[in-house]
C-alpha cells in the first residue's frame, strides 16, 4: 500500500500542475479583432477580367465571410481611380497600366489583388478581310486603334510592333472606344485595331476579321492585365476588412481557374451570347499578388517611355503582416 501511494503522489502532482496551467489566461482563446466595416463598394469593368469576383458575389462567398460587397459598374479604370479619390468607391478594378500610371503621378494606392493575366489571343491586333492586310508585314505606316493613348493597348501593341521591326515613330495610335473599333476599321479610319476578348471573337465571328498578331507574346506573354486597388488612405484605415476581401477574392480566383465557370457566367454579366462565351480565348486569374510578376508591367512602361521613372511595385502591395 505504501508503495502504491508513493507512485500515485507524483502522478497526482503532475495532473494538478497540468490542470492549473490549462486555466492560465495565456492559454485562453483569444478573439481576433473584428474587421473595421462590413461592407465594401467595388468598381468593376470588363466582364471577363472580373468574372470570378462577380461569381463570388453572386454565390454569397463574401457574405459568408461577413462582408457585403456592392458591385458598381464603371466605364474604365481611370473613372474607378477618380472615384476612389472622391470616396465613392472603396476598391476599384483597373488595368495595371492605369493603376501604375496613377501611382507614378502621386496617387496613393494599395493593390488588393490581381484580376487577370493575358493568355493566347486574349489581346490582339486585328484587321478586316477587305483591308488587304494579312500580316504585320503588309503595314507601312500603320494607324492603330487603341482603347486609350498611353494605356494597355498602346503598351502591348507597341511592344509587338517594335519586336516586328517597326519604328514606333511611324505608328499612329488613335483612341477609340472598344465597341466602335470595328466601325473605325470599316470606315478606313484605322488600319488595325487592338482588341481584347470578347471583341476579338465577335469581330472574327461577325465580320470575318483576322488576327495579325497576338499581343500576348514575347515581352508581353502571360502579361498581367488588370488588378483591384484601394486608396492608400482607405487601406490604412481598414486593414482587417481588406484582408477579408483579399482572402475571399483569392478563393474566387481559384474557382475561376475552371474555364466552364467563366463561360457559363459571362452571359449573365455582359452582353455576350452563350455561343460567343463558348468561343472566347481566356487568360488566367491569379490567386494572390505577385510583386515580381507585376513589376514586368511597370518596367515595360518605363522602358517604353510611358513612365518617366521606374516604379517600385512592391511599395503598392499590402504589408506582409496584413496580407
Secondary structure, 3 states (H helix, E strand, C coil): CHHHHHHHHHHHHHHHHHHHHHCCHHHCCCCCCCCCCCEEEEEECCHHHHHHHHHHHHCCHHHHCCCEEEEEECCCHHHHHHHHHCCCCCEEEEEHHHHHHHHHCCCCEEEEEEEEECCCCCEEEEECHHHCCCCHHHCCCCEEEECCCCCHHHHHHHHHHHHCCCCHHHCEEEECCHHHHHHHHHCCCCCEEEEECCHHHHHHHHHCCEEEEECCCHHHCCCEEEEEEEEHHHHHHCHHHHHHHHHHHHHHHHHCCCHHHHHHHHHHHCCCCHHHHHHCCCCECCCCCCHHHHHHHHHHHHHHCCCCCCCCHHHHECCHHHC
